[in-house]
Amino acid sequence: MADLLRSRNVTLVLATCTLFGFILGLSQLVVPLYTLTLSDSPLVLAVVVGVFPLTGALLSLAMGAVTESVGSRTMIVCSFALMGAGCLVLAAARTWQVVLVGQILLGLGDVSFWVPAYAFLSHLAPSGRQYAVQGLGSAAQQAGTIVGPFVGGLVARLAGFPPAFLFGVALAAAGLVAGACLKRVASERGDQSSLLRHMGTYHKRALGSLVHNRAVLWAILTHAAILLTWPVMRGSFYLVLLTSRGLSSADVGAIVAVHLLVGSLAGVCLGRLSPGRPMSRLILAIAVLGALTMGVTPLLQGIPMIAVVACAGGVISVYLPALIGFLAENADLPERSMGVALLNLSWTVVNPTGVLLVGLFVDRVSLPAAFFVTEAAVLVGVGLLWISAERLGLAKIQPPAAR
């Protein structure tokens, strides 16, 4: 790992990932909690939380094409400008409708950062080191998301919600400076052809890969199944569950921070676990762990047990670098950014849809039942994906270094 950190660009990208994670973690805790003070409707909460990923639904592939044309550095700088603007709007918001505007800006900043940053890491990765580099990127982002909920919850408790969002503005300014210090690398081709023409070709290739490449399709379906566990519930109804138990914003932030700490450590270890192992089985095992730990949460009594299960569920965070590495090594995509863009597209569709469906279920039935039904659906889906991976021979695919 030390040799990777000697690269100035790798270090700077990891720094921006940490700042991005800080803003993301802060907003994913403070925005839902603030929304709960403005409205007690579970459907309003679902809309506010769901609009964040929904913002990027039509932009994920477009952002990949733009990144290939103008370069990662420009996009990363723009992303922090958008996130800073979003935090300013949230700081000024006094109704949930204005919070929606802030969430849209944060969503634009998210898709403007996530695709170019992790595609850039793919460009910087030496041969056979995709999992290690992506694991470092995930760990760096998780390091920020560990501190973000804790600091955001603490500031909100001591000074109120607007100062917490203003803290996010300062972080976005630091990220903008770090992004401006990045240097373009030769492996980023910087397509100078017509952007619209390139964007059309990019979309055609990406959708063609999704339809015809078995590794890509399997990875996207697996990603969708995993998203329905902690990624969907953690920033929405998991918070509702914890606050309904009488926990303060600071307590909730501490539990989420511990959960993310485990994910950060797991990301660092990914590069050591992956060689010589079928990644498809590891990814599906992570999905099972996420479903079980998420589903059992409503049955838990007492903060210590909730924290223990949250720690176990934190391991699920390794799914993202594992899937990015899997696509980079095995899918034979024409552009490095394409795998990241397709995963982000999956997230922008599944996350808001999942949150909305869970919100409807909570409104009509109950909060605990939503956790149980989601767990059962994911476990069934993982079983089908396991069978398909074996039949398609994906479990036998090895990274190039292991061949």
C-alpha positions as CSV (number, residue, x, y, z in Angstrom):
1,M,0.0,0.0,0.0
2,A,2.9,2.4,0.8
3,D,4.1,2.5,-2.8
4,L,0.6,3.6,-4.0
5,L,0.6,6.5,-1.5
6,R,3.9,7.9,-3.0
7,S,2.0,9.1,-6.0
8,R,1.0,12.8,-5.6
9,N,-2.2,12.3,-7.6
10,V,-3.2,9.2,-5.6
11,T,-2.7,11.1,-2.3
12,L,-4.7,14.1,-3.5
13,V,-7.6,12.0,-4.8
14,L,-7.7,10.1,-1.5
15,A,-7.8,13.5,0.3
16,T,-10.7,14.6,-1.9
17,C,-12.5,11.3,-1.2
18,T,-12.1,11.9,2.6
19,L,-13.6,15.5,2.3
20,F,-16.3,14.2,0.1
21,G,-17.1,11.4,2.6
22,F,-17.2,14.0,5.4
23,I,-19.7,16.1,3.6
24,L,-21.7,13.1,2.6
25,G,-21.7,11.6,6.1
26,L,-22.7,14.9,7.7
27,S,-25.5,15.5,5.2
28,Q,-26.9,11.9,5.3
29,L,-27.3,12.2,9.1
30,V,-28.3,15.9,9.5
31,V,-30.6,16.3,6.5
32,P,-33.0,13.4,7.6
33,L,-32.9,14.6,11.3
34,Y,-33.6,18.2,10.2
35,T,-36.4,17.0,8.0
36,L,-38.0,15.2,10.9
37,T,-38.2,18.5,12.8
38,L,-40.0,20.1,9.8
39,S,-42.4,17.3,9.1
40,D,-43.5,14.1,10.8
41,S,-44.6,12.4,7.6
42,P,-42.6,9.3,6.6
43,L,-43.4,10.0,2.9
44,V,-41.9,13.5,3.2
45,L,-38.8,11.9,4.7
46,A,-38.7,9.4,1.8
47,V,-39.0,12.2,-0.8
48,V,-36.3,14.3,0.8
49,V,-33.9,11.3,1.2
50,G,-34.8,9.9,-2.2
51,V,-34.3,13.0,-4.3
52,F,-30.5,13.0,-3.5
53,P,-29.7,9.9,-5.6
54,L,-32.6,10.5,-8.0
55,T,-30.9,13.7,-9.1
56,G,-28.1,11.7,-10.7
57,A,-30.4,9.1,-12.4
58,L,-30.1,10.8,-15.8
59,L,-26.6,12.1,-15.3
60,S,-24.5,9.1,-14.3
61,L,-23.6,8.0,-17.8
62,A,-23.5,11.6,-19.0
63,M,-21.0,12.4,-16.2
64,G,-18.8,9.5,-17.4
65,A,-18.8,10.9,-20.9
66,V,-18.1,14.4,-19.7
67,T,-15.3,13.1,-17.4
68,E,-13.7,11.3,-20.4
69,S,-13.9,14.6,-22.4
70,V,-12.8,17.3,-19.9
71,G,-10.8,15.3,-17.4
72,S,-11.3,14.3,-13.7
73,R,-9.7,17.4,-12.2
74,T,-12.2,19.8,-13.7
75,M,-15.2,17.6,-12.6
76,I,-13.9,17.2,-9.1
77,V,-13.5,20.9,-8.7
78,C,-17.1,21.5,-10.0
79,S,-18.4,18.8,-7.7
80,F,-17.2,20.6,-4.5
81,A,-18.6,23.9,-5.8
82,L,-22.0,22.3,-6.1
83,M,-21.8,20.6,-2.7
84,G,-20.8,23.9,-1.1
85,A,-23.8,25.6,-2.7
86,G,-26.1,22.8,-1.5
87,C,-24.9,23.1,2.1
88,L,-25.5,26.9,1.9
89,V,-29.1,26.3,0.8
90,L,-29.6,23.8,3.6
91,A,-28.3,26.2,6.2
92,A,-30.9,28.7,5.0
93,A,-33.8,26.3,4.7
94,R,-36.8,26.7,7.0
95,T,-39.2,24.4,5.1
96,W,-38.8,20.8,3.8
97,Q,-39.4,22.1,0.2
98,V,-36.2,24.3,0.5
99,V,-34.4,21.3,1.9
100,L,-35.3,19.5,-1.3
101,V,-33.4,22.2,-3.3
102,G,-30.3,21.7,-1.2
103,Q,-30.6,17.9,-1.6
104,I,-30.7,18.4,-5.4
105,L,-27.5,20.5,-5.4
106,L,-25.8,17.9,-3.1
107,G,-27.0,15.1,-5.5
108,L,-25.5,17.0,-8.5
109,G,-22.2,17.4,-6.5
110,D,-22.3,13.7,-5.6
111,V,-22.5,12.4,-9.2
112,S,-20.0,15.1,-10.3
113,F,-17.5,13.7,-7.8
114,W,-18.1,10.0,-7.5
115,V,-17.8,9.0,-11.2
116,P,-14.6,11.1,-12.0
117,A,-12.8,10.4,-8.7
118,Y,-13.1,6.6,-8.8
119,A,-12.5,6.5,-12.6
120,F,-9.4,8.5,-12.0
121,L,-8.2,6.0,-9.4
122,S,-8.7,3.3,-12.0
123,H,-6.4,5.2,-14.3
124,L,-3.8,5.6,-11.6
125,A,-3.9,1.9,-10.5
126,P,-0.8,-0.2,-11.6
127,S,-1.5,-3.5,-13.3
128,G,-3.2,-6.0,-11.0
129,R,-3.7,-3.4,-8.3
130,Q,-7.3,-2.3,-9.0
131,Y,-8.7,-3.8,-5.8
132,A,-6.0,-2.3,-3.7
133,V,-6.4,1.2,-5.1
134,Q,-10.2,1.1,-5.0
135,G,-10.0,-0.2,-1.5
136,L,-7.9,2.7,-0.5
137,G,-10.4,5.1,-2.2
138,S,-13.3,3.5,-0.3
139,A,-11.4,3.6,3.0
140,A,-10.5,7.3,2.5
141,Q,-14.2,8.1,1.8
142,Q,-15.3,6.1,4.8
143,A,-12.8,7.9,7.0
144,G,-14.7,11.1,6.2
145,T,-18.1,9.5,6.6
146,I,-17.0,8.2,10.0
147,V,-16.3,11.7,11.3
148,G,-19.1,13.3,9.4
149,P,-22.1,11.9,11.2
150,F,-20.4,12.2,14.6
151,V,-19.4,15.9,14.1
152,G,-22.6,16.7,12.3
153,G,-24.8,15.2,15.1
154,L,-22.7,16.9,17.8
155,V,-22.8,20.4,16.1
156,A,-26.5,20.0,15.5
157,R,-27.1,19.1,19.1
158,L,-24.9,22.0,20.5
159,A,-25.5,24.8,18.0
160,G,-28.4,23.7,15.8
161,F,-28.8,22.5,12.3
162,P,-27.7,25.5,10.2
163,P,-24.2,25.7,11.8
164,A,-23.8,22.0,10.9
165,F,-24.5,22.7,7.3
166,L,-22.2,25.7,7.3
167,F,-19.4,23.4,8.5
168,G,-20.1,21.4,5.3
169,V,-19.5,24.6,3.3
170,A,-16.0,24.9,4.8
171,L,-15.2,21.3,3.9
172,A,-16.4,21.8,0.3
173,A,-14.0,24.8,0.0
174,A,-11.1,22.6,1.2
175,G,-12.1,19.9,-1.3
176,L,-12.2,22.5,-4.1
177,V,-8.6,23.5,-3.4
178,A,-7.4,19.9,-3.2
179,G,-9.1,19.1,-6.5
180,A,-7.5,22.1,-8.2
181,C,-4.0,20.7,-7.2
182,L,-4.5,17.5,-9.2
183,K,-2.6,16.9,-12.4
184,R,-4.0,15.3,-15.6
185,V,-2.4,11.9,-16.4
186,A,-1.6,10.6,-19.8
187,S,-4.0,7.6,-19.5
188,E,-6.9,10.1,-19.4
189,R,-7.4,10.5,-23.1
190,G,-9.3,13.8,-22.8
191,D,-11.5,13.3,-25.9
192,Q,-11.6,16.5,-27.9
193,S,-14.3,15.5,-30.3
194,S,-17.8,16.9,-30.1
195,L,-19.1,16.4,-26.5
196,L,-22.6,15.6,-27.7
197,R,-21.3,13.0,-30.2
198,H,-19.0,11.5,-27.6
199,M,-21.9,11.4,-25.1
200,G,-24.1,9.5,-27.6
201,T,-21.4,7.0,-28.3
202,Y,-20.6,6.6,-24.6
203,H,-24.2,5.9,-23.8
204,K,-24.5,3.4,-26.6
205,R,-21.4,1.5,-25.5
206,A,-22.4,1.5,-21.8
207,L,-25.9,0.2,-22.5
208,G,-24.5,-2.3,-24.9
209,S,-22.2,-3.6,-22.2
210,L,-25.0,-3.8,-19.8
211,V,-27.1,-5.9,-22.2
212,H,-24.4,-8.1,-23.7
213,N,-21.7,-8.5,-21.1
214,R,-22.6,-11.1,-18.5
215,A,-20.1,-9.7,-15.9
216,V,-21.5,-6.2,-16.2
217,L,-25.2,-7.3,-15.9
218,W,-24.4,-9.6,-13.0
219,A,-22.5,-6.8,-11.2
220,I,-25.3,-4.3,-11.6
221,L,-28.0,-6.7,-10.4
222,T,-25.8,-7.6,-7.4
223,H,-25.3,-4.0,-6.7
224,A,-29.0,-3.4,-6.7
225,A,-29.6,-6.2,-4.2
226,I,-26.9,-4.9,-1.8
227,L,-28.3,-1.3,-2.0
228,L,-31.6,-2.5,-0.5
229,T,-29.9,-3.2,2.8
230,W,-27.8,-0.7,4.7
231,P,-27.2,1.8,1.8
232,V,-31.0,2.4,1.6
233,M,-31.9,2.1,5.2
234,R,-28.9,3.7,7.0
235,G,-29.7,7.3,5.8
236,S,-33.4,7.1,6.3
237,F,-35.5,4.6,8.3
238,Y,-32.6,3.3,10.4
239,L,-32.3,6.8,11.8
240,V,-36.1,6.8,12.4
241,L,-35.7,3.5,14.3
242,L,-32.9,4.8,16.5
243,T,-34.6,8.2,17.3
244,S,-37.8,6.3,18.1
245,R,-35.8,4.5,20.8
246,G,-35.0,7.8,22.4
247,L,-31.4,8.3,21.1
248,S,-30.2,11.9,20.6
249,S,-28.6,13.1,17.3
250,A,-25.2,12.8,18.9
251,D,-25.9,9.2,19.9
252,V,-27.2,8.3,16.5
253,G,-24.1,10.0,14.9
254,A,-21.8,7.9,17.1
255,I,-23.4,4.6,16.1
256,V,-23.3,5.4,12.4
257,A,-19.7,6.5,12.8
258,V,-18.7,3.2,14.4
259,H,-20.6,1.4,11.6
260,L,-18.6,3.3,9.0
261,L,-15.3,2.8,10.8
262,V,-15.6,-1.0,10.3
263,G,-16.3,-0.4,6.6
264,S,-13.2,1.8,6.3
265,L,-11.0,-0.9,7.8
266,A,-12.6,-3.5,5.6
267,G,-11.8,-1.4,2.5
268,V,-8.2,-1.1,3.4
269,C,-8.0,-4.9,3.8
270,L,-9.7,-5.6,0.4
271,G,-6.4,-5.5,-1.6
272,R,-5.0,-8.3,0.7
273,L,-8.1,-10.5,0.6
274,S,-8.8,-10.4,-3.2
275,P,-5.9,-12.2,-4.9
276,G,-6.6,-15.8,-5.8
277,R,-10.2,-15.6,-4.7
278,P,-13.4,-15.6,-6.7
279,M,-14.7,-12.1,-6.1
280,S,-18.3,-12.9,-7.0
281,R,-18.7,-15.2,-4.0
282,L,-17.1,-12.6,-1.7
283,I,-19.5,-9.9,-2.9
284,L,-22.5,-12.1,-2.5
285,A,-21.4,-13.1,1.0
286,I,-21.2,-9.4,1.9
287,A,-24.8,-9.0,0.6
288,V,-26.0,-11.8,2.9
289,L,-24.2,-10.2,5.9
290,G,-25.8,-6.8,5.1
291,A,-29.3,-8.3,4.8
292,L,-29.0,-10.3,8.1
293,T,-27.6,-7.5,10.2
294,M,-30.1,-5.0,8.8
295,G,-33.1,-7.3,9.2
296,V,-32.3,-8.2,12.8
297,T,-31.9,-4.6,14.0
298,P,-35.6,-3.9,15.0
299,L,-35.4,-6.9,17.4
300,L,-32.4,-5.5,19.3
301,Q,-32.7,-4.0,22.8
302,G,-30.2,-1.7,24.3
303,I,-27.6,0.6,22.7
304,P,-24.6,-1.8,23.2
305,M,-26.3,-4.6,21.1
306,I,-27.4,-2.1,18.5
307,A,-23.8,-0.9,18.2
308,V,-22.4,-4.4,18.0
309,V,-24.8,-5.3,15.1
310,A,-24.0,-2.0,13.4
311,C,-20.3,-2.8,13.6
312,A,-20.9,-6.2,11.9
313,G,-23.1,-4.6,9.3
314,G,-20.3,-2.0,8.5
315,V,-18.4,-4.7,6.6
316,I,-20.9,-4.3,3.8
317,S,-19.2,-1.1,2.8
318,V,-16.5,-3.1,1.0
319,Y,-19.0,-4.1,-1.7
320,L,-18.4,-0.9,-3.6
321,P,-14.7,-1.1,-4.2
322,A,-15.1,-4.8,-4.8
323,L,-17.6,-4.2,-7.5
324,I,-15.6,-1.4,-9.1
325,G,-12.5,-3.6,-9.1
326,F,-14.5,-6.5,-10.4
327,L,-15.7,-4.4,-13.4
328,A,-12.3,-2.9,-14.0
329,E,-10.6,-6.2,-14.1
330,N,-13.1,-8.5,-15.7
331,A,-15.7,-6.6,-17.7
332,D,-13.5,-5.3,-20.6
333,L,-15.3,-2.0,-20.7
334,P,-14.1,0.5,-23.4
335,E,-13.6,3.4,-20.9
336,R,-12.5,3.2,-17.2
337,S,-15.2,5.5,-16.1
338,M,-18.0,3.3,-17.6
339,G,-18.1,0.7,-14.8
340,V,-18.3,3.5,-12.1
341,A,-21.0,5.3,-14.1
342,L,-23.1,2.2,-14.5
343,L,-22.9,1.5,-10.8
344,N,-23.8,5.0,-10.0
345,L,-26.8,4.8,-12.4
346,S,-27.9,1.6,-10.6
347,W,-27.7,3.5,-7.2
348,T,-29.6,6.5,-8.5
349,V,-32.5,4.2,-9.6
350,V,-32.6,1.7,-6.8
351,N,-31.9,4.0,-3.8
352,P,-34.8,6.4,-4.2
353,T,-37.1,3.6,-5.3
354,G,-36.2,1.5,-2.3
355,V,-36.6,4.5,0.1
356,L,-40.0,5.3,-1.4
357,L,-41.3,1.7,-1.2
358,V,-40.1,1.3,2.4
359,G,-41.7,4.6,3.2
360,L,-45.0,3.4,1.8
361,F,-44.7,0.2,3.7
362,V,-43.9,2.0,7.0
363,D,-46.9,4.3,6.4
364,R,-49.3,1.4,5.7
365,V,-47.9,-1.4,8.0
366,S,-45.1,-0.7,10.4
367,L,-41.4,0.2,10.7
368,P,-40.1,-3.2,12.0
369,A,-42.1,-5.1,9.3
370,A,-40.3,-3.0,6.6
371,F,-36.9,-4.2,7.8
372,F,-38.0,-7.9,7.9
373,V,-39.6,-7.8,4.4
374,T,-36.5,-6.0,2.9
375,E,-34.3,-8.7,4.5
376,A,-36.3,-11.5,3.0
377,A,-36.4,-9.9,-0.5
378,V,-32.6,-9.4,-0.5
379,L,-31.8,-13.0,0.6
380,V,-34.0,-14.4,-2.2
381,G,-32.3,-12.2,-4.7
382,V,-28.8,-13.1,-3.5
383,G,-29.7,-16.8,-3.8
384,L,-30.7,-16.3,-7.4
385,L,-27.5,-14.3,-8.1
386,W,-25.4,-17.0,-6.5
387,I,-26.9,-19.7,-8.8
388,S,-26.4,-17.4,-11.9
389,A,-22.8,-16.7,-11.0
390,E,-22.0,-20.4,-10.8
391,R,-23.8,-21.2,-14.1
392,L,-22.2,-18.3,-16.0
393,G,-18.8,-19.2,-14.7
394,L,-18.3,-15.8,-13.0
395,A,-17.1,-17.5,-9.8
396,K,-14.1,-18.8,-11.7
397,I,-13.0,-15.4,-13.1
398,Q,-9.7,-14.3,-11.5
399,P,-8.0,-10.9,-11.6
400,P,-5.2,-10.7,-14.2
401,A,-2.5,-10.9,-11.5
402,A,-3.8,-14.2,-10.4
403,R,-4.0,-15.8,-13.8
